[in-house]
Amino acid sequence: MRLQAKTVLVAGASSGLGLAVAREAARAGHRVFAGARSYLGQEGDAPEGFYRLALDVTDPASAARAVGEVERLAGPIDALILCAARIVYGSCEETSSEELRAVLDTNLVGVAQVVQAALPSMRARKSGLIVPFSSINGLVGTPFTGAYVASKHAVEGWAECLRMECGPFGIQVCVVRPGDHRSGGAAYRQYAAKAESPDSPYAAACARGTATIARDEAGGGDPERLARIVTRLIERGRPGQRTVARIDQRLAVWLHGLLPTRLFSRILGLYYLGAQRGAQKKKGGHT
């Protein structure tokens, strides 16, 4: 028996996991609107079966226009999938306040602005599913990703509040926590904070840490598999958390809550920075 088609808005769907979700939901027969800032001037039907929509999540007026356009063309939004993201790699010391704000503006404030635009209609009909994309980094920090980690921890807390507030109106909130995926998300990554230089005291360690991240992502999960999981969530409407990650990443989350903070930090630091740390120690011994 074919499931009833849903109206779905995917924010942050120009590339990576958001685009994979839009394609898969469209293949499953849903009315999908893929929103992205890069779609400005390209609005309309895409070959993948979804409708491209200009959406800048950092602009509340753009969020309101996008939601209004979906409702005009296809009626109430049944599922709102929030994948827009931005990353700046660099030390916490050298990541500027402007860079930190830019990451938070997309990853947290942008999520909130799209949700706020969609909520009145969802409340009125007492139905709807909201799926903010968090990350394993919403639970566990990693070195040289401070701005991104802060934003995803904030999404976790904000979504928990949203779930409690919207539950009485029949609205479900489900946080998805992707781990490393071959997401093609280079378009939203800034690989070094602008203040970081080759002379930075963090330069060697940051290079090692970001190389480890890049390696893990290159060998990460299949975006299509994650897209199928999200599409089933849209169809079944089951609330709760969804962690989509390798077993070692799930183990890291478990150990984070089990081990003393100092021991866990040492283990994680050895994973991301161990070779560089050892090299620095050896170099220091010859001076």
N, C-alpha and C positions, 0 to 999 in steps of 0.2 A: 504493500500500500504506500503510495507516494505521500510524503509529508507536505503539509501546506507551505507554500512559499512565503518567506519572511522578507520584510524590508530591512536592509542592513546598511548602516553607514560605517565605513572603515576609515578612520583618520590616520594619516601617515602611510598612505598606500602607494607612494611613488616607487618604492623599491623595498628590498628586504622582506621581512616577515609580514608587513602590512600588505604588500603586493601579493604575496603568496596566499594570504587569507582571502583577499578580494577575489582572486582567480578561482580558488577552490570553492568558495561560497557561491560564486556565479555558476560554476560547473554543476553544483548541486541543485541548481534551479531557483536560487533566491534572487530577489531584486537588489542588486548590490550597487552602492554608490561609493566610489573610491575617492577619498578626499586627500588633496595634497597641494601645497603652495606651488609646486612646479607645474600643476595642471592649469594655472591661470592662462587663459587664451586657448586651451585645448579641451574645454568642456564638451561633453557629449559621449556617445557610445564608443567604447573601445573594442578592439577585436577580441579581447579576452572575455567579452560577455557582460562586463560591468559598465557603469556610467562614470566617466571622469568628472570630478567636481573640484573647483578651486576652493581650497581651504587652508588658511594660515591659522593654526591653532593659537598662535601668540596674539592674534587680533580678535577681540570679542565680537566686533562687527562682522568679521569674516565667518566666525563660528555661527553666529545667528543667521547670516545669509545662507550658509550651507545647509543648516538644519531646515530652514524655511523652504529651500529649493527641493530638498528630498520630500518633505511633506506635501509640497505642491504637486510634484510629479508622481509620487507613489503612495501618499498617505502616511499614516503614523509610522515612526521608526520602531521596529520590533527589537532590534539589537544594535547597540552602539559599541564598536570595537575601537579601542584607542591605542594605536601603535606608534604614534609620532614620537621620535626620540632624537636626542642630540648628546654627543659625548665630546668632552675635552680631556685628553690625557695630560698628565703633568702632576708635579708635586702639589700638595695642598698649599705650601708656602708660596709657590710661584704661579698658581692659578689665580688670576686677578678677580676682583669683585665683579667686574663686568662679564668675564667669562662664566663665573659661577651663576650670576643672574641669568645669563643667556641659556644655560643648561636648565635651570629651574623654570624659566619662562616657557620652555617647550615641554619639558618632561612632567612638570607638576601643574603650573598655572594653565598651560595649554589644555591639559586633560580636564581641569576643572571648568574651563570656559566652554568647552564643547558639551560637557555634561550639563552645565547650567542652562545651555540653550535648548537641550533636548528634554529636560526634566518636566517642564510644565505640561507638555502633551502626554508624556508617560503617566504622570500623576493623574491627569484628567480621566484617562481610560483605565487606570489601575493595572498597568501592564508594561513590561519592558525589561530588557536585559542590558546591563552595562558591564563591559569587559575591559578594564584598564590593564594594559601590559606593564607589569613590573619586571622583575628580573631576579635571578639568584642573588644579584647584588642588592636587592631589596631586603635581603636577610643577612648577607655576609659581605663585608668590605674586602676590597683587594687594593694593593698599593698602586698609587698613581692614577686612580679613577675616582678621586674624592668627590668631584662635583657630580658625576653620574651616580655614584653610590648614595650620596646625600639625597638626590632627587628621587631615587627609587625607594629609599627608606621612607621618604615623605609620601610617596604614592601609596605605599602599604598602609600607613596610618590614616591618610585621608580616605582611602577606600573603605577602611574598617568603619570609620564614622559614617560615611555615606550609606553603607549597608544597613546600619542600625536605624538611620533616619528614614530611609526609603522603603524599608521592609513593610511597614504598615500600609503603604500605598501599592503593594503588589509588585514592586520593582526589585529585581534581583541584581546583585552585584557580585561578579566573579573575577578575582584577580588571576591572571595568567603569568607565570614566572618562567619564561624561557631561559634555558641555560645557553651554552655556546651552540650557535647554529651557523651554518654556511649561508648567511643571510644577505650577503651582498650589500651590507649597510655602510660601505665606505663613504657614501655621499653625505652622511650626517656625522662623520667623525673628524675631529681636529686632533691630529696625532701629537701635538705638543702645545702646551700653554705658550702664549706669545712671549712671556717673560723668560722662558727657559732658554738657556744658551749652552753651547758646548762646554763653557766654563762653570756651569752650574754644579754645585756639590752633589746634586741628584742625577746628573746626566747619565752616567754609566748604569746606575740602578734602574732608572726610568727606561732606558733602552732595553735592558734585560727584561723588565717586567712587561713592557708592551709587546716585546717579541714573543713572550710566553702566551700572552693573550691572543695575539694574532695566530700563533700555531694552534692553540686550542680551538679557535673559531674555524680555522681552515679544516680541521678534523672534526668539527661539531656535527650536530644533528641535521636532519633533512628538513628544510623549511616546509616542504609539502606535507610531511607527517604532522608537524605542528598545525598547519592549516587545516588538515582533516580533523584534528582534535577540536579546534576552535569551531569548525563548522558543525560538528556533532553537538557541541555545547549550544550553539545557536538553535539547533533543531530540537534538542531535548530540554533546553532551558534549565539545566540543573545548576543550582548555586554551589558555592564553595571555592576552594583554591585549586588551581591546576599548575603543578610544577612539571615542566617538560625539560628534563635535563639528564645528563649522563649519571651513572651510578656514583662516580667519584664526586660529582658536584652535590648530589643529594647527601652523600656521606659528609661532605664539608659542612653542610647546613646542620646535620645531626651533631657533629662534633663541636660546632660552634656553641650549641646549647649545653653540651655535656662537659667539655674540658675547661679548666681554668683559663682565663683570658690570656695570660702571658704565654702559656703553653700553646694554645691555639694560634696565637699571633706568630710564634716562632715557627710552627709547622707551615703555616701559610706563607710566611716570609721566605722560608727555605725553598718552597715550591716556585715562587715567582722570582726570587732574587738570589737564591742560594749560590749559583755559580759566580755571580758578580760579587757577592759578599765575600766568598772565599778568595777571589782574585784580589780584592781590595786589602784583605787581611794579609795575604802573602806579600803584596807590594809594600805594605806598611812595615813588614818585618825586615826589609832590606834597607830601610832608611836609617 
